[in-house]
Amino acid sequence: MNTLISRILLAGCILAPLAQAAEENASAPAAVSASAPAAATASAPAAAKAPVVPSKAEVTKAIAVLENTFLGDEAPLAAQTVMQFVQYSKDVSMQLSPKTAPWVFGDKPAASKAEEQFRYMLLVAYMAGNTKAQLAAGKPVDTPLAGWQFALKSYDIIKKKNKVKIAELETLKTQQAKGQLPALARKALQK
């Protein structure tokens, strides 16, 4: 992943939801101030500080947090751990493109800022599912099917709480119901 995508992900997935939570909950400001330095460090020039790569154990724990409480208080830090692992670890490999994450890299823009945040959160879910499958297999081979399954589960959680509909994920849900996701995953990996 390039630096631009990293900055977008950090801003969209970490800082914006935390800032929103801070407005809604008086205890959230501590979480915002604790996470802000990490985000600033992540966007600093690479020459200034070598990136910290979370361990397999740390990313596995972070993925478990996202699986159990995708919108919970620990989710932003877990999301950051997953993103750092995907970006810097040699234990995972994935292509992020319109074929694998059309809700972020496709042609249709988000209808609102809230929807844009949800789209980035679902990208983290995709990365978490994909990473979990690769770690379980013991080899860094892109696994979009597992990423989509995690993203769709997370989408259902977001959809129930926020009454949002994202067309690209609705299409994936339809394809999942028809049993088409495995073939679509193979096609997404073709160059």
N, CA, C and O of each residue as an XYZ file, in Angstrom:
764
protein
N       0.834     -1.180      0.000
C       0.000      0.000      0.000
C       0.876      1.240      0.000
O       1.916      1.276      0.657
N       0.463      2.233     -0.722
C       1.287      3.437     -0.751
C       0.936      4.386      0.390
O      -0.040      4.168      1.108
N       1.721      5.419      0.549
C       1.562      6.351      1.657
C       0.222      7.070      1.606
O      -0.380      7.311      2.653
N      -0.257      7.418      0.423
C      -1.536      8.104      0.306
C      -2.660      7.246      0.866
O      -3.491      7.731      1.633
N      -2.688      5.985      0.489
C      -3.732      5.094      1.000
C      -3.611      4.968      2.505
O      -4.626      4.962      3.202
N      -2.405      4.868      3.020
C      -2.197      4.772      4.465
C      -2.781      5.974      5.186
O      -3.459      5.829      6.204
N      -2.517      7.153      4.657
C      -3.035      8.370      5.293
C      -4.553      8.417      5.235
O      -5.203      8.802      6.207
N      -5.121      8.028      4.101
C      -6.581      8.009      3.967
C      -7.178      7.043      4.980
O      -8.147      7.367      5.667
N      -6.591      5.853      5.067
C      -7.107      4.861      5.994
C      -7.009      5.329      7.428
O      -7.957      5.178      8.199
N      -5.883      5.891      7.789
C      -5.734      6.368      9.158
C      -6.744      7.468      9.473
O      -7.364      7.464     10.536
N      -6.902      8.391      8.564
C      -7.848      9.480      8.794
C      -9.278      8.973      8.810
O     -10.058      9.327      9.695
N      -9.622      8.151      7.841
C     -10.997      7.685      7.725
C     -11.402      6.681      8.768
O     -12.533      6.713      9.254
N     -10.508      5.793      9.122
C     -10.863      4.702     10.021
C     -10.549      4.966     11.477
O     -11.209      4.418     12.360
N      -9.574      5.777     11.737
C      -9.158      5.959     13.118
C      -9.611      7.299     13.677
O     -10.355      7.348     14.658
N      -9.171      8.372     13.063
C      -9.407      9.687     13.649
C     -10.857     10.137     13.541
O     -11.409     10.642     14.519
N     -11.486      9.970     12.393
C     -12.846     10.469     12.228
C     -13.852      9.759     13.137
O     -14.629     10.438     13.808
N     -13.870      8.424     13.188
C     -14.815      7.785     14.113
C     -14.520      8.122     15.575
O     -15.444      8.255     16.377
N     -13.240      8.262     15.928
C     -12.921      8.626     17.298
C     -13.395     10.038     17.619
O     -13.898     10.301     18.712
N     -13.233     10.935     16.668
C     -13.699     12.305     16.883
C     -15.218     12.329     17.033
O     -15.755     13.061     17.864
N     -15.901     11.530     16.229
C     -17.353     11.445     16.323
C     -17.748     10.863     17.673
O     -18.683     11.349     18.309
N     -17.048      9.836     18.110
C     -17.333      9.233     19.408
C     -17.084     10.225     20.527
O     -17.795     10.224     21.533
N     -16.083     11.069     20.359
C     -15.773     12.064     21.384
C     -16.921     13.042     21.567
O     -17.190     13.489     22.682
N     -17.587     13.369     20.490
C     -18.734     14.268     20.578
C     -19.910     13.597     21.274
O     -20.687     14.249     21.972
N     -20.033     12.287     21.077
C     -21.179     11.563     21.617
C     -20.950     11.063     23.042
O     -21.910     10.795     23.764
N     -19.694     10.936     23.451
C     -19.406     10.305     24.731
C     -18.312     11.094     25.445
O     -17.246     11.328     24.875
N     -18.557     11.495     26.649
C     -17.597     12.327     27.384
C     -16.295     11.594     27.683
O     -15.268     12.247     27.863
N     -16.296     10.280     27.743
C     -15.062      9.547     28.037
C     -14.206      9.330     26.800
O     -13.058      8.904     26.934
N     -14.698      9.597     25.630
C     -13.959      9.346     24.400
C     -12.767     10.272     24.156
O     -11.827      9.840     23.490
N     -12.739     11.502     24.642
C     -11.594     12.346     24.326
C     -10.237     11.749     24.697
O      -9.249     11.997     24.006
N     -10.174     10.972     25.772
C      -8.902     10.346     26.133
C      -8.446      9.401     25.030
O      -7.255      9.326     24.730
N      -9.382      8.680     24.427
C      -9.032      7.768     23.344
C      -8.544      8.547     22.124
O      -7.628      8.108     21.429
N      -9.151      9.689     21.870
C      -8.734     10.488     20.725
C      -7.318     10.990     20.920
O      -6.498     10.889     20.008
N      -7.013     11.531     22.095
C      -5.674     12.065     22.306
C      -4.638     10.950     22.365
O      -3.483     11.171     22.000
N      -5.019      9.763     22.811
C      -4.071      8.650     22.860
C      -3.764      8.128     21.470
O      -2.645      7.684     21.216
N      -4.726      8.170     20.568
C      -4.528      7.640     19.223
C      -3.902      8.657     18.280
O      -3.239      8.275     17.316
N      -4.098      9.923     18.536
C      -3.610     10.932     17.608
C      -2.105     10.873     17.392
O      -1.674     10.981     16.244
N      -1.267     10.708     18.429
C       0.172     10.631     18.160
C       0.541      9.432     17.283
O       1.443      9.527     16.450
N      -0.144      8.319     17.465
C       0.156      7.154     16.632
C      -0.141      7.454     15.171
O       0.621      7.062     14.287
N      -1.238      8.142     14.916
C      -1.572      8.487     13.533
C      -0.544      9.463     12.965
O      -0.148      9.344     11.805
N      -0.117     10.414     13.767
C       0.875     11.372     13.286
C       2.193     10.672     12.980
O       2.845     10.981     11.983
N       2.583      9.735     13.832
C       3.820      8.987     13.596
C       3.718      8.184     12.314
O       4.675      8.107     11.544
N       2.546      7.580     12.083
C       2.382      6.738     10.900
C       2.494      7.548      9.618
O       2.902      7.007      8.590
N       2.142      8.830      9.650
C       2.220      9.618      8.433
C       3.538     10.391      8.321
O       3.758     11.097      7.336
N       4.400     10.265      9.305
C       5.689     10.947      9.243
C       6.576     10.291      8.187
O       6.378      9.120      7.864
N       7.543     11.019      7.647
C       8.436     10.448      6.640
C       9.126      9.194      7.165
O       9.486      9.116      8.340
N       9.305      8.230      6.294
C       9.896      6.947      6.675
C      11.310      7.108      7.204
O      11.742      6.327      8.052
N      12.038      8.104      6.722
C      13.414      8.306      7.158
C      13.474      8.718      8.624
O      14.474      8.462      9.294
N      12.427      9.348      9.128
C      12.424      9.825     10.496
C      12.354      8.681     11.499
O      12.983      8.751     12.554
N      11.607      7.640     11.192
C      11.438      6.546     12.133
C      11.049      5.293     11.363
O      10.172      5.332     10.500
N      11.695      4.197     11.676
C      11.358      2.926     11.034
C       9.956      2.504     11.481
O       9.592      2.699     12.641
N       9.182      1.937     10.582
C       7.824      1.540     10.954
C       7.845      0.402     11.978
O       8.719     -0.465     11.959
N       6.875      0.437     12.851
C       6.712     -0.626     13.832
C       5.745     -1.636     13.230
O       4.597     -1.316     12.920
N       6.228     -2.850     13.074
C       5.391     -3.913     12.519
C       4.823     -4.720     13.677
O       5.575     -5.325     14.441
N       3.509     -4.734     13.811
C       2.920     -5.553     14.869
C       3.289     -7.029     14.667
O       3.513     -7.476     13.542
N       3.348     -7.759     15.752
C       3.642     -9.186     15.661
C       2.404     -9.938     15.172
O       1.302     -9.390     15.138
N       2.603    -11.196     14.797
C       1.464    -12.029     14.388
C       0.468    -12.163     15.536
O      -0.743    -12.146     15.318
N       0.974    -12.296     16.746
C       0.097    -12.413     17.916
C      -0.719    -11.131     18.117
O      -1.908    -11.184     18.430
N      -0.069     -9.993     17.934
C      -0.773     -8.712     18.108
C      -1.848     -8.528     17.045
O      -2.949     -8.075     17.357
N      -1.551     -8.870     15.802
C      -2.551     -8.685     14.752
C      -3.669     -9.714     14.901
O      -4.825     -9.414     14.604
N      -3.342    -10.904     15.349
C      -4.377    -11.922     15.576
C      -5.340    -11.447     16.669
O      -6.554    -11.614     16.550
N      -4.794    -10.858     17.728
C      -5.630    -10.311     18.800
C      -6.486     -9.151     18.266
O      -7.669     -9.047     18.591
N      -5.888     -8.296     17.456
C      -6.624     -7.159     16.887
C      -7.766     -7.642     15.993
O      -8.862     -7.082     16.026
N      -7.513     -8.668     15.207
C      -8.559     -9.220     14.340
C      -9.694     -9.783     15.189
O     -10.866     -9.618     14.852
N      -9.347    -10.446     16.289
C     -10.374    -10.988     17.191
C     -11.232     -9.866     17.773
O     -12.446    -10.015     17.914
N     -10.602     -8.752     18.107
C     -11.356     -7.598     18.611
C     -12.352     -7.134     17.550
O     -13.518     -6.890     17.858
N     -11.900     -7.013     16.310
C     -12.787     -6.561     15.236
C     -13.902     -7.564     14.972
O     -15.029     -7.176     14.667
N     -13.595     -8.843     15.088
C     -14.628     -9.866     14.899
C     -15.699     -9.792     15.981
O     -16.887     -9.957     15.705
N     -15.270     -9.545     17.208
C     -16.195     -9.571     18.339
C     -16.917     -8.257     18.583
O     -18.080     -8.258     18.987
N     -16.251     -7.143     18.344
C     -16.853     -5.827     18.611
C     -16.408     -4.842     17.540
O     -15.631     -3.927     17.812
N     -16.897     -5.030     16.339
C     -16.449     -4.216     15.212
C     -16.632     -2.721     15.442
O     -15.813     -1.921     14.989
N     -17.672     -2.346     16.124
C     -17.919     -0.927     16.393
C     -17.642     -0.565     17.850
O     -18.059      0.496     18.317
N     -16.946     -1.436     18.565
C     -16.670     -1.214     19.972
C     -15.547     -0.224     20.223
O     -14.912      0.271     19.291
N     -15.316      0.055     21.492
C     -14.313      1.032     21.909
C     -12.892      0.641     21.514
O     -12.064      1.512     21.245
N     -12.601     -0.662     21.476
C     -11.254     -1.122     21.146
C     -11.021     -1.233     19.641
O      -9.889     -1.445     19.207
N     -12.065     -1.096     18.849
C     -11.964     -1.293     17.397
C     -10.992     -0.336     16.702
O     -10.245     -0.786     15.834
N     -10.960      0.953     17.033
C     -10.022      1.837     16.324
C      -8.553      1.430     16.480
O      -7.798      1.443     15.507
N      -8.153      1.072     17.686
C      -6.779      0.641     17.900
C      -6.523     -0.691     17.185
O      -5.454     -0.895     16.610
N      -7.503     -1.589     17.226
C      -7.372     -2.864     16.517
C      -7.243     -2.623     15.014
O      -6.437     -3.272     14.347
N      -8.029     -1.698     14.483
C      -7.962     -1.373     13.057
C      -6.586     -0.842     12.688
O      -6.034     -1.203     11.649
N      -6.039      0.008     13.531
C      -4.712      0.558     13.272
C      -3.666     -0.553     13.258
O      -2.762     -0.537     12.422
N      -3.776     -1.511     14.164
C      -2.840     -2.632     14.215
C      -2.924     -3.452     12.935
O      -1.896     -3.830     12.371
N      -4.131     -3.727     12.475
C      -4.309     -4.490     11.232
C      -3.698     -3.734     10.056
O      -2.989     -4.320      9.237
N      -3.974     -2.435      9.973
C      -3.447     -1.649      8.850
C      -1.922     -1.624      8.853
O      -1.302     -1.749      7.797
N      -1.319     -1.466     10.012
C       0.145     -1.451     10.083
C       0.714     -2.809      9.670
O       1.716     -2.874      8.958
N       0.086     -3.871     10.108
C       0.563     -5.208      9.766
C       0.474     -5.430      8.256
O       1.422     -5.919      7.639
N      -0.655     -5.074      7.670
C      -0.838     -5.250      6.223
C       0.180     -4.416      5.456
O       0.740     -4.877      4.461
N       0.415     -3.219      5.904
C       1.313     -2.328      5.187
C       2.779     -2.750      5.301
O       3.521     -2.648      4.324
N       3.202     -3.212      6.453
C       4.631     -3.417      6.688
C       5.099     -4.870      6.825
O       6.296     -5.137      6.720
N       4.198     -5.795      7.053
C       4.618     -7.175      7.286
C       4.830     -7.939      5.983
O       4.120     -7.731      4.999
N       5.805     -8.811      5.999
C       6.056     -9.687      4.851
C       5.248    -10.977      4.974
O       5.330    -11.850      4.110
N       4.470    -11.095      6.047
C       3.671    -12.290      6.276
C       2.317    -12.237      5.584
O       1.563    -13.210      5.622
N       2.002    -11.110      4.951
C       0.750    -10.983      4.207
C       1.008    -10.318      2.868
O       1.961     -9.557      2.700
N       0.146    -10.621      1.932
C       0.215    -10.012      0.610
C      -1.211     -9.838      0.117
O      -1.984    -10.795      0.099
N      -1.560     -8.640     -0.276
C      -2.899     -8.452     -0.836
C      -2.921     -7.300     -1.824
O      -2.165     -6.334     -1.724
N      -3.819     -7.451     -2.775
C      -4.056     -6.424     -3.781
C      -5.289     -5.639     -3.361
O      -6.353     -6.220     -3.143
N      -5.155     -4.350     -3.250
C      -6.303     -3.501     -2.986
C      -6.590     -2.758     -4.280
O      -5.794     -1.937     -4.737
N      -7.747     -3.063     -4.860
C      -8.086     -2.517     -6.169
C      -9.600     -2.477     -6.311
O     -10.315     -2.937     -5.421
N     -10.101     -1.935     -7.415
C     -11.546     -1.965     -7.650
C     -12.105     -3.393     -7.704
O     -13.282     -3.608     -7.414
N     -11.277     -4.351     -8.070
C     -11.749     -5.740     -8.119
C     -11.910     -6.343     -6.729
O     -12.811     -7.152     -6.508
N     -11.056     -5.963     -5.801
C     -11.105     -6.564     -4.479
C     -11.864     -5.719     -3.458
O     -12.466     -6.266     -2.533
N     -11.847     -4.417     -3.609
C     -12.541     -3.526     -2.671
C     -13.260     -2.426     -3.451
O     -12.900     -1.253     -3.348
N     -14.276     -2.803     -4.231
C     -14.944     -1.808     -5.079
C     -15.648     -0.704     -4.300
O     -15.874      0.374     -4.848
N     -15.999     -0.937     -3.046
C     -16.672      0.084     -2.247
C     -15.730      1.237     -1.892
O     -16.195      2.305     -1.494
N     -14.417      1.041     -2.030
C     -13.455      2.113     -1.775
C     -12.780      2.564     -3.065
O     -12.619      3.762     -3.297
N     -12.387      1.610     -3.904
C     -11.592      1.926     -5.090
C     -12.398      1.922     -6.386
O     -11.830      2.039     -7.472
N     -13.705      1.788     -6.276
C     -14.553      1.790     -7.462
C     -14.890      3.194     -7.925
O     -14.345      4.179     -7.426
N     -15.784      3.269     -8.875
C     -16.142      4.546     -9.489
C     -17.196      5.332     -8.722
O     -17.276      6.552     -8.863
N     -18.000      4.658     -7.915
C     -19.105      5.328     -7.237
C     -18.639      5.977     -5.936
O     -18.178      5.279     -5.033
N     -18.749      7.285     -5.828
C     -18.332      7.958     -4.594
C     -19.350      7.745     -3.470
O     -20.508      7.407     -3.716
N     -18.902      7.945     -2.260
C     -19.786      7.855     -1.100
C     -20.806      8.983     -1.153
O     -20.514     10.079     -1.631
N     -22.004      8.700     -0.656
C     -23.082      9.688     -0.670
C     -22.930     10.730      0.440
O     -23.494     11.821      0.356
N     -22.167     10.390      1.478
C     -21.984     11.312      2.610
C     -20.642     11.023      3.286
O     -19.986     10.022      2.997
N     -20.252     11.924      4.193
C     -19.011     11.689      4.946
C     -19.142     10.451      5.824
O     -18.192      9.679      5.959
N     -20.299     10.263      6.412
C     -20.511      9.084      7.257
C     -20.356      7.812      6.427
O     -19.708      6.860      6.862
N     -20.946      7.794      5.238
C     -20.811      6.620      4.382
C     -19.352      6.406      3.981
O     -18.892      5.266      3.908
N     -18.635      7.476      3.726
C     -17.224      7.353      3.380
C     -16.445      6.701      4.524
O     -15.597      5.840      4.286
N     -16.726      7.104      5.752
C     -16.079      6.493      6.912
C     -16.413      5.000      6.995
O     -15.539      4.175      7.262
N     -17.682      4.665      6.762
C     -18.077      3.259      6.802
C     -17.346      2.466      5.724
O     -16.940      1.328      5.960
N     -17.178      3.051      4.561
C     -16.468      2.363      3.478
C     -15.013      2.060      3.886
O     -14.505      0.969      3.626
N     -14.358      3.027      4.521
C     -12.987      2.793      4.974
C     -12.944      1.765      6.101
O     -12.037      0.934      6.150
N     -13.906      1.817      6.992
C     -13.967      0.818      8.062
C     -14.129     -0.579      7.471
O     -13.539     -1.542      7.962
N     -14.920     -0.680      6.430
C     -15.133     -1.981      5.784
C     -13.903     -2.434      5.017
O     -13.696     -3.632      4.825
N     -13.093     -1.494      4.582
C     -11.816     -1.876      3.974
C     -10.918     -2.508      5.035
O     -10.233     -3.493      4.761
N     -10.917     -1.956      6.224
C     -10.152     -2.554      7.322
C     -10.693     -3.956      7.620
O      -9.915     -4.877      7.868
N     -11.999     -4.121      7.598
C     -12.587     -5.448      7.816
C     -12.114     -6.418      6.738
O     -11.774     -7.564      7.030
N     -12.095     -5.952      5.488
C     -11.595     -6.781      4.388
C     -10.143     -7.191      4.647
O      -9.782     -8.357      4.486
N      -9.320     -6.229      5.046
C      -7.913     -6.526      5.311
C      -7.777     -7.499      6.482
O      -6.915     -8.378      6.458
N      -8.614     -7.352      7.498
C      -8.557     -8.240      8.664
C      -8.901     -9.679      8.274
O      -8.201    -10.614      8.660
N      -9.967     -9.851      7.518
C     -10.353    -11.193      7.096
C      -9.318    -11.833      6.188
O      -9.004    -13.015      6.328
N      -8.799    -11.062      5.272
C      -7.780    -11.535      4.343
C      -6.514    -11.920      5.118
O      -5.915    -12.963      4.857
N      -6.119    -11.082      6.058
C      -4.931    -11.345      6.874
C      -5.123    -12.594      7.722
O      -4.223    -13.429      7.808
N      -6.274    -12.729      8.340
C      -6.540    -13.899      9.186
C      -6.392    -15.190      8.374
O      -5.790    -16.155      8.845
N      -6.932    -15.208      7.174
C      -6.841    -16.396      6.321
C      -5.399    -16.699      5.930
O      -4.987    -17.859      5.913
N      -4.641    -15.667      5.621
C      -3.242    -15.868      5.230
C      -2.406    -16.383      6.401
O      -1.556    -17.255      6.223
N      -2.646    -15.847      7.590
C      -1.903    -16.310      8.754
C      -2.276    -17.758      9.092
O      -1.416    -18.548      9.484
N      -3.544    -18.097      8.941
C      -3.982    -19.474      9.207
C      -3.356    -20.448      8.207
O      -3.017    -21.577      8.562
N      -3.205    -20.006      6.962
C      -2.609    -20.849      5.922
C      -1.084    -20.920      6.057
O      -0.448    -21.833      5.533
N      -0.513    -19.952      6.762
C       0.932    -19.936      6.960
C       1.724    -19.467      5.762
O       2.929    -19.703      5.676
N       1.048    -18.797      4.829
C       1.759    -18.258      3.670
C       1.066    -16.992      3.173
O      -0.158    -16.878      3.236
N       1.858    -16.047      2.681
C       1.291    -14.778      2.220
C       0.701    -14.866      0.810
O       1.332    -14.467     -0.169
N      -0.500    -15.387      0.731
C      -1.201    -15.500     -0.545
C      -2.539    -14.780     -0.406
O      -3.365    -15.134      0.436
N      -2.735    -13.780     -1.232
C      -3.947    -12.964     -1.205
C      -5.190    -13.853     -1.180
O      -5.316    -14.795     -1.963
N      -6.110    -13.529     -0.260
C      -7.308    -14.336     -0.062
C      -8.532    -13.420     -0.009
O      -9.086    -13.184      1.064
N      -8.955    -12.902     -1.171
C     -10.069    -11.949     -1.157
C     -11.376    -12.531     -0.622
O     -12.171    -11.805     -0.025
N     -11.609    -13.820     -0.826
C     -12.857    -14.421     -0.350
C     -13.012    -14.223      1.157
O     -14.069    -13.796      1.622
N     -11.971    -14.530      1.915
C     -12.020    -14.350      3.367
C     -12.191    -12.876      3.733
O     -12.880    -12.545      4.698
N     -11.564    -12.002      2.964
C     -11.720    -10.570      3.193
C     -13.152    -10.122      2.975
O     -13.704     -9.363      3.772
N     -13.747    -10.593      1.898
C     -15.144    -10.221      1.615
C     -16.084    -10.758      2.688
O     -17.013    -10.067      3.104
N     -15.846    -11.985      3.135
C     -16.724    -12.562      4.159
C     -16.679    -11.739      5.441
O     -17.712    -11.492      6.062
N     -15.486    -11.318      5.833
C     -15.340    -10.485      7.027
C     -15.990     -9.124      6.800
O     -16.686     -8.614      7.679
N     -15.769     -8.539      5.633
C     -16.357     -7.229      5.319
C     -17.881     -7.304      5.296
O     -18.554     -6.387      5.767
N     -18.428     -8.385      4.753
C     -19.888     -8.517      4.703
C     -20.488     -8.690      6.093
O     -21.549     -8.138      6.385
N     -19.821     -9.446      6.941
C     -20.280     -9.594      8.331
C     -20.250     -8.237      9.028
O     -21.189     -7.877      9.739
N     -19.178     -7.493      8.824
C     -19.042     -6.165      9.430
C     -20.056     -5.183      8.844
O     -20.587     -4.329      9.553
N     -20.315     -5.314      7.559
C     -21.306     -4.464      6.898
C     -22.687     -4.669      7.527
O     -23.431     -3.710      7.735
N     -23.018     -5.911      7.821
C     -24.309     -6.181      8.466
C     -24.408     -5.470      9.814
O     -25.469     -4.954     10.168
N     -23.309     -5.442     10.563
C     -23.285     -4.755     11.859
C     -23.491     -3.255     11.657
O     -24.306     -2.638     12.343
N     -22.759     -2.678     10.721
C     -22.882     -1.240     10.447
C     -24.293     -0.914      9.961
O     -24.906      0.065     10.387
N     -24.785     -1.748      9.072
C     -26.097     -1.512      8.464
C     -27.209     -1.519      9.522
O     -28.128     -0.702      9.458
N     -27.132     -2.416     10.472
C     -28.152     -2.491     11.525
C     -28.122     -1.269     12.421
O     -29.172     -0.770     12.827
N     -26.936     -0.787     12.730
C     -26.812      0.344     13.660
C     -26.984      1.694     12.992
O     -27.386      2.656     13.647
N     -26.690      1.788     11.706
C     -26.652      3.098     11.055
C     -27.564      3.247      9.849
O     -27.575      4.300      9.212
N     -28.311      2.238      9.533
C     -29.264      2.297      8.410
C     -28.608      2.792      7.125
O     -29.175      3.623      6.415
N     -27.424      2.287      6.830
C     -26.705      2.681      5.625
C     -26.743      1.535      4.629
O     -26.749      0.365      5.013
N     -26.769      1.879      3.351
C     -26.704      0.879      2.282
C     -25.591      1.274      1.327
O     -25.556      2.399      0.829
N     -24.684      0.340      1.077
C     -23.579      0.584      0.157
C     -23.748     -0.376     -1.010
O     -23.666     -1.593     -0.842
N     -23.983      0.171     -2.178
C     -24.350     -0.625     -3.351
C     -23.366     -1.757     -3.651
O     -23.778     -2.877     -3.952
N     -22.081     -1.468     -3.569
C     -21.076     -2.486     -3.908
C     -21.121     -3.664     -2.933
O     -20.891     -4.806     -3.330
N     -21.410     -3.395     -1.684
C     -21.515     -4.478     -0.707
C     -22.849     -5.206     -0.835
O     -22.926     -6.405     -0.568
N     -23.874     -4.512     -1.230
C     -25.150     -5.180     -1.507
C     -24.977     -6.159     -2.671
O     -25.534     -7.257     -2.659
N     -24.201     -5.747     -3.672
C     -23.912     -6.643     -4.802
C     -23.129     -7.860     -4.329
O     -23.434     -8.982     -4.732
N     -22.130     -7.655     -3.485
C     -21.367     -8.787     -2.948
C     -22.268     -9.723     -2.141
O     -22.119    -10.943     -2.217
N     -23.201     -9.160     -1.370
C     -24.135     -9.990     -0.595
C     -24.979    -10.859     -1.527
O     -25.207    -12.036     -1.250
N     -25.434    -10.278     -2.615
C     -26.227    -11.035     -3.600
C     -25.383    -12.143     -4.207
O     -25.848    -13.273     -4.355
N     -24.149    -11.824     -4.556
C     -23.251    -12.830     -5.131
C     -22.938    -13.920     -4.109
O     -22.811    -15.090     -4.470
N     -22.814    -13.544     -2.843
C     -22.576    -14.529     -1.789
C     -23.773    -15.473     -1.677
O     -23.600    -16.687     -1.571
N     -24.979    -14.920     -1.699
C     -26.191    -15.741     -1.595
C     -26.309    -16.721     -2.763
O     -26.873    -17.805     -2.612
N     -25.785    -16.347     -3.909
C     -25.827    -17.213     -5.097
C     -24.634    -18.164     -5.168
O     -24.538    -18.971     -6.093
N     -23.712    -18.072     -4.180
C     -22.542    -18.933     -4.173
C     -21.477    -18.539     -5.185
O     -20.661    -19.371     -5.582
N     -21.476    -17.289     -5.601
C     -20.570    -16.825     -6.646
C     -19.258    -16.217     -6.133
O     -18.369    -15.924     -6.932
N     -19.123    -16.022     -4.821
C     -17.927    -15.343     -4.318
C     -16.622    -16.107     -4.575
O     -15.626    -15.468     -4.915
N     -16.571    -17.437     -4.432
C     -15.291    -18.116     -4.720
C     -14.791    -17.883     -6.152
O     -13.607    -17.620     -6.360
N     -15.676    -17.977     -7.119
C     -15.278    -17.738     -8.512
C     -14.891    -16.275     -8.718
O     -13.941    -15.975     -9.442
N     -15.614    -15.384     -8.090
C     -15.306    -13.957     -8.198
C     -13.936    -13.652     -7.575
O     -13.195    -12.808     -8.079
N     -13.607    -14.338     -6.486
C     -12.309    -14.147     -5.844
C     -11.180    -14.595     -6.769
O     -10.168    -13.905     -6.896
N     -11.349    -15.738     -7.410
C     -10.328    -16.207     -8.347
C     -10.158    -15.206     -9.491
O      -9.038    -14.923     -9.915
N     -11.257    -14.681     -9.977
C     -11.222    -13.714    -11.076
C     -10.563    -12.401    -10.623
O      -9.841    -11.771    -11.397
N     -10.809    -11.993     -9.381
C     -10.234    -10.742     -8.883
C      -8.719    -10.794     -8.804
O      -8.056     -9.760     -8.880
N      -8.169    -11.986     -8.652
C      -6.710    -12.131     -8.544
C      -6.025    -12.244     -9.886
O      -4.798    -12.170     -9.966
N      -6.807    -12.425    -10.953
C      -6.216    -12.502    -12.290
C      -5.774    -11.123    -12.735
O      -6.427    -10.117    -12.457
N      -4.649    -11.101    -13.433
C      -4.130     -9.799    -13.898
C      -4.612     -9.469    -15.271
O      -4.271     -8.415    -15.808
